[in-house]
Amino acid sequence: MRFFSTLALLILSACSSASDFSLPTITLPEIFSHAPKTHEAQPPQTAASVDGLWQGYGDATLQALMKHALTHNDSIAEARARILEARSLAREAYTALLPSLDAAGKAGTGSRDNPFGEDALDSFEAGVSASFEADLFGKNRAARDAQRAKIRQQRASLADIQRILLSDLAHAYLQLRHAQARITTQKQAIAQARTQRRLSQTREQAGLTSQIDTLVSSRELSQRRAELPALRSLRDEALSRIALLAPNLPEAQQQALRTAAPMPALPVIAVLNTPAALLYARPDVRAAHAELASTHHAWAQAVAAQYPTISLAAFFGWRDNGIAPQGDVWSLGTNLAAPIFNFGRIQSQIDAADARSQQAAARYQRTVRTALSDVERALIAWRDQGSSLRKREQTLALAAQSRNLAQARYDKGLSSYLEVISAQLAWLDAQAATLAANHEALRAATDLYRALGEPK
């Protein structure tokens, strides 16, 4: 009776160890400190939720590019293979909870002495054997649960790779469209600067101005020409980056990328996630959570190894040993094995598993804090870049008014064409600055989407 009482206590102790799992305590704010207030005016663009951000860009080429990347990117394929591996290992761990059935057979020959010499003896045995380990202390269940947690971890890791892939692809695409727009603007500025220099040379030859004006216009033309190769490098780098992230693009999509097109629309992002909801929206946080659960189950498996192992075995078959009459044979038995002295090997395994669990807990806490920091920094950039863009747009509007006024004065004969050219160049410079500000605002929106969570 005492034996069964002790056994029951051991079982309860093992079950308690396996179920004693809780997340580390992390204090979360109720709201993000830099989230926009609901009463603040938003830019007059198409509104988009976090899940619909890419549609909020209103760019069919970008959406098609992302769809292609999700099915052709090498990192995505690798992550999917890791999920298949985790599923296979989970199935293997689950089989330890089930009985096993094996077929066995053996044959042999020998001899036996008798008063007249030797008799040849042929023996043969065939049958099936079954075995089952009674997982009273949860060792095999813990191994199964650890592998199941690894499946969740790999699925979340896949979602995280998709999140990072799409944001990286968006950055490359935005750089491409920005570079193409800047190249167009720069070529227009070079044409205007060339006209300005020609007029300066004509006025110098007529004795109306000094050589200084010609040198200034020549310097400005040279400077604008020098900026063009750098813009082309940005364009080519973006195309190369896109080819890496979304390999094997059809020719039609490649042509669509090479053809200059307007920048995507700037979406209005409704920040729907609270800090608490971010723990579920961010795939990297979910992956860290699953890893922590897996390490806990692995620790429970190590703890259960210090308890006895009870297994059942059965055999049924047919035997002919050449001596006794042939016939059916069977056996049924149980086996009990318990560790007694192993020089601390099991305790060392428990300590190592506990240390891995502590490491996973620290990684989980760091991942959560990093996610919160990512959102706060992205909100700051989104706010500041949006403000900068609005100021640049105001500057561009004033430059356009100055250009129109200079043209009107020239049409009435009140000023020279050089004044028109100067106003045109100032407007093109303001346009280039607005394009850069719009690019930075789009980058900030992409970073905010990346920080807020998983693509849908």
N, C-alpha and C positions, 0 to 999 in steps of 0.2 A: 504494500500500500504506500509506503514511504517512497518507493521508487517512482510510482506513477505521480505522486504529488510533486516530487522534484522535477520530473519531466514536464509536468504542466506549468510549473513556474518558469522553467527554461523557455518553453514555447511562448509564454506571455511576454517574457523579457525580450525575446528576439522580435516578436511582432511589434512591441513598443518601440524598439530601436529603428525598425524599418519605417514606421509611420511618423516618427518624430522629425518632420521637415517643415521649416518655415523660412520665409524670405528675410534677408537682413532688413532692419528698420532704417528707412530713409525718409527724412522729413521733406515733404514736397510743398511748394507754395501753392496757393489756391489758383492763382492766375500768373501768367507771365508778366513781369514788371514792365516790359516794353511793348506789350500788345497794344494795338491801336484802340482808341476809345470809340465807342459806337457812334458818338455824336460828331466825330471828325469827318470832314468831307473827304471822299475818296476820288481818285482820278476818274474822269468820265470815260471809262473803258468797259469792256465786257467783264462782268463779274464772274468769278469761278471759285468753287470750293476747292479744298485741298485735293480731293480725289479727282476733280475735273480740271486740274491746272493745265495739263498739256492741251486739252481742248480749248481752254481759255486763251491760249496763244493764237488760236485761229489760223494755224498753219498746217495745211494738209500734207505738205512735203515733210515737215518735221514728224508728224504723226505716222506717216508711212515708214519713215526712217526708223523710228522707235519700234514699230511692229516688226520690221525686218531684223533689227538688232536682237530682239528678245528670242528669236528662233535661230540665229546664226552666230551669236557671239560665243567665243571659245570658253570664257569664264562661266557662262550660263550652262553650257554643255558639261563642263567639269562639275559644277554644283549639282546638276541633275544626276550625274553618275554617283556622286557621294550619297545622295538620297537612296539610290538603288542599293548601294553597299550597306547603308544603315538598315534598310528593310530586310536584307538578306541575313544580317547578323541578328536582327530581332527575331526572325523566324527560327534561326538556329538556337537562340536562347530559349525560345518557347518550347522547342522539342524536348528540352531537359525536364519539363513538367509532365511529359507523356510517357507511357510505357514504350519499351522497345521490343521488337520481335525479330529474331535472327534465325536463319537456317544454318544447320551445321551438319557435317558429315566427315567421317574418317574411315580409312581402310588400311589394313596392314597384314603382314604375313610373318610367321615365326615357326618354331618347332618345339616339340615336347618329347623328352626321353621316355622310352618304355623298355621293357626287358628284351625286346627284339630289335631295338634300334631307335629311330626317331620318327615321330609323326609330324607331318606338316599341318600347321594351324593357320587358317585364314580368318581374319576378323573384319567385321563391318558394322558401322553404327551411323545412323542418320536420324535427324529429328529437328525440332524447333525449340528455341529457348526464348523466354520472355523475362524481362527485368523491369523493375519500377522502383525509383527512389522516392520515398515518402518525404516530401519537402516540408517537414514539420517546423523547421526553424526559418524558412523563407529565403534560403540562400539562392535557389534557382529562380524564385519569383523576383528577388531583388535584381538578379542578372537580367531577367526579361524586362523589368521596368527601366533599368538603366539603358538598355538598347532602345526601348520605345522613346525615352527622353531624347536620345541621340537622333532619332528620326525627326522629332519636333525641332531639334536644334538645326539639323541640316535643311529642313524646309524653311525655317526662318532665315538661315544663312543665304539660301537661294533668293528669297524675297529681298534681302538686304543687298545682294549683288545686283538684282534688278533695279532697286532704288538708286544705287550709285551709278550703275551703267546709264540709266536714262538721264540722270542729271549731268553726267559727264558728256553724254551725247548732245544734250541741249546746250551746254557750254560751247562745245565745238561748233555746233550749228549757228549759234548766236555770233560767235567770232567770225565765222564765214560770211554771214550776211552783213555784219558790221564792216568787215574789211572790203567787201564788194561795194557797199554804199560809199565808204570813204574813198575808194579808188575812183568812183564816178565823180564824186565831189572834188577830189584833188585834180582830176583831169580838167574839170571845168575851171578851177582856180588857176591852173597852169595856162590855159588858153587866155583867160583874162589878164594874167600877169604878162604874157607874151604881148598882148595888145597894148598894155600899159607901157612896156619897155619901148615898143615901136613908136608910140606917140611921144614918149620922152625923147627918143633919138631925133624925131622930126622937129620937135620944139627946140632942141639943142642946136640943131643945124640951122634953124631959122633965127637963132640968137635970142629966143624968148626965155630960155632957162639956162642954167649952168650945167656943167657935166655931172654935178652931184646928183641931180634928179635921175639922170640916166644910170648912174652907178647904183643908186638905191633901187631902182626898178629892176636892174639886172641881178642884183643880189637877191631880191625877193623871188624872182623867177628861178634862180639857181636853187634857192632853199626849198621851194615847193617841188621842184623836180627831184631833189635829193630825198624827199619824204616818200615818194612813190614806191621805190623798191621795198621799203620796210612794210608798206601796206600789202604789197603783193606777197611778201613772205608770210605775213599773218594769214592771208587767204590760203596759200598753199599748205601751211602747217595745219590749218583747220581741215582741209580736205584730206590730208594724210591721217589726221586723228580720227576723222569719221570713218575712213576706210579700215582702220584698226578696230574700232568699236563695232562697226556694222560691216563685216567682210562680205565679199561676193555680192555686192549690190548689182542689180540689173542695170543695163546700159541706160534705160530710160530714167532711172533714179539718179544715176551719175550725171546725166545731162541736165537734169533739173537742179542739181547742186551746183554745177559749173555755171549755169545761167543766173545772172544777178537777179535778185528778187527783193522786195521790201522786207524790212525787219518785222518779226512777228509782233502782234499786238501785245501791249503790256496788260496782263490780267490783274484784276483786283482779287486778292486772296483773302477770303474770310477765314480768320484764324479760329477754327472750331475746336481744336484740341486743347484741353486743359493739361496742366502738367501730369495729372494722374492718368488721363487718357493717353498721354504720350507713351506710357509704358506698354500699351498694347498696339499703338500705331507704329512704333519704331521696330522694325524687324531685328535690328542688332540687340535691342533690349530683350526681345522674346528669345533670341538665340542664347543670350547670356543666362536667362532664366532657365531655359531647358538644360543648358550645360550644368548649372548648379544642381538641378534635380537629378541629372544623370550621375554626378559625382556623389550625391547623397546615397543613391541606391547602390552605387559601387561600394561605398563605405558599409552599408547594411549587409551587403554580400560578404564583405571581409569579416564583419562581426559574426555572421552566422557560421562561418567556417570553424569557429572554436567550439561549436556544439556537435553532438553525435550525429552521425549519418546512418539512417535506417533504410535498407533496401530489401525488396522482395525479388525472388528469382524462381523460375519454374522451367522444367524441361519435359518434353514428351517426344518419344521417338521409338525406333526399332533397333534391336541389337542382335548380332550373331557373332560370338567370339570363338566359335569352333569347338567349345567345350560344353558349355551349358546349352540347353535347347534355346533356339532362337525365339524371340517374342518382343512384345512391347515393353518399354521401360519409361518411367516418369519419376520426377523429383519435384519437391516444393520446399522452399526454405526461406529464411530471412537472415539478414546480416546486419550487425550493429558494429559500427566503428566510431571510436571517439579519440581525439588527440589527447595525449597524456604529456609527452615531453618532446618538444621540437626546438629547443634552444631559442625560444622567443620569435620564431619565424612568423607565426600567425599574428602575434601582437604587433610585430613590425609592419606587416601588411595592413593591419587596422590603422596604425599611426600614419602610414603613408597615404592611405585612402582619406583619412581625416584631413591631412595636410592639403591634399588635392581639392577637397571640398572647401577648405578655407580659402584657397587660391581662387576658386570659382566664385565664392561669395565676394571677394575683393574685386574681381573682374566685373561682376554684376553691378556692384555699387559704383565702380568707376564708369561703366557704360551708361548707367542712368544719369549720373552727374554730367557726363559728357554730352548726352542727348539734351539735357536741359540747357546747358551752356550753348550748344549749337543753335537751339531755337532763339535764345536771347540775342546772341550775336547776329543771327540772320535777321531778326526783327529790327535791330538797330540799323543794319545795313539797308534793309528794305525802306525803313523810314527816311534815312538820310539821303539815299540815292533818289528816292521819289521826290524829296524836297529839292535836291539839286537839279533834277530833270525839269521840274516846274519853273525854276529860275532860269534855266537855259532856254526854255521855250519862250519866256518873257523877253529875254535878250534877243532871241531870233526874231520875234515879232517887231521889236524896236529897230533891228537891223533892216528888216524888210521895209519898214516905213521910211528909213533913211535912204534906202536904195530907190524906192519909188519917188521920193522927193527929189533926189539928185537927177533922176531921169526926167522928171517934170521940169526942173530948172533948165536942164540941157535942151529940152524940146522948145522952151520959150526963149532960148538964146541967152540965158542969164549965167551960164557956167560952161566950162570946157568939158569935153568928153572924159578927161582924166578924172574929174570928180565922180562921174558915173562909174568909171572903172574901179576907183577906190571904194565906192559904196558897194559895188558888186562883190569885191574881194572881202570886204568886211562882213557882208551877208553870208558868203560862202564859208568864211571862218566860223561864224556863229552857227551855221548849219552843221559843220563838222563837229563843233563842240556839243551841239544838241544830239547828234548821232552817238557820240561817245557817252554822253550822259544817259541816253536811252539804252545803250548797250549795258552800261553798269546797272541800271535799274532792272533790266531783264535778268542779268546775272544774279542780282540780289533776290529776285522773285524765285529763280531756280534754286538758289541756295536755301531759301526759306522752305520751299517744297521738299527739298532733300532732308532738311532738318525735321520737318513735321511728321514725316512718316512714309508709309509704304504706298507705292503706286497701286491703283485699282484698275 
